[in-house]
Each structure stands twice: as C-alpha cells, then as structure tokens.
C-alpha cells in the first residue's frame, strides 16, 4: 500500500502541472483571439432564453452584457496568474512575483496591441487585469 501512495504522491504534482499548462494554453489562445479582433461582442454568447426562463429581467441581462468586460478582465488576470504559477514553468522558477510580473506585461501588451489595431486603449481594462493578477499573487503568497 505504501508503494501505491508513493506513486500517487509523484503523480498528482505532475498531473497538476500539466493540467495547468494545458488550461493555460487554452486560455491564452482564447484571449489572443479576442484581443486580435477589431471588435467583439459577447451578446451572442449569452443564453437569453435561459435567463428569461429564470425570470431575470431583460434590463439586468442587458446590464450584464455591457459590463461583462469588467468581469472578464479581472478574472482573466486572476486565472492567468494562477495557471502560470501552477504550470511550474522554468521562467517563473516557482516565484509568485514572477507570475504577477509576466501577467502585468501581458496585460500592458494586449492594451497596446488593441490601440495599434484601432480599438483604443482602455485604462480600466488594464487596471482590472492587473488587479486580478495582484489578487492571485496575494493568494499564492499567503499559501506559501
């Protein structure tokens, strides 16, 4: 029984590392797609009939569509930082501050790229992404 526990103790960290790497690649691909579009609209992703069936007022649904950007930037920064840290990349060297700095660079680069393609630079988006990343940094640092 001890041998199987040892095998599991070796397997779980590797599975977590590779799972984080896979999710990181998926999230990075989705983010890259959204950032490189000249414009985007989340309204076609919203399940209107389901929300109306749950008797959520239509004005609330519209408010959610207009403000989805706030939620996505914050959670994007947060989740991206957690996945980069969890993937145990050599560049990060198991240091939460490096994960935070890398995501800050990505946030700044994304806003500069959006400005370059004509979508404009949104300071609020940049601050929300960095704030989400900082929250993940605090959570990781508290754990360590």
Order of alpha helices (4+ residues) and beta strands (2+ residues): alpha-alpha-alpha-alpha-alpha
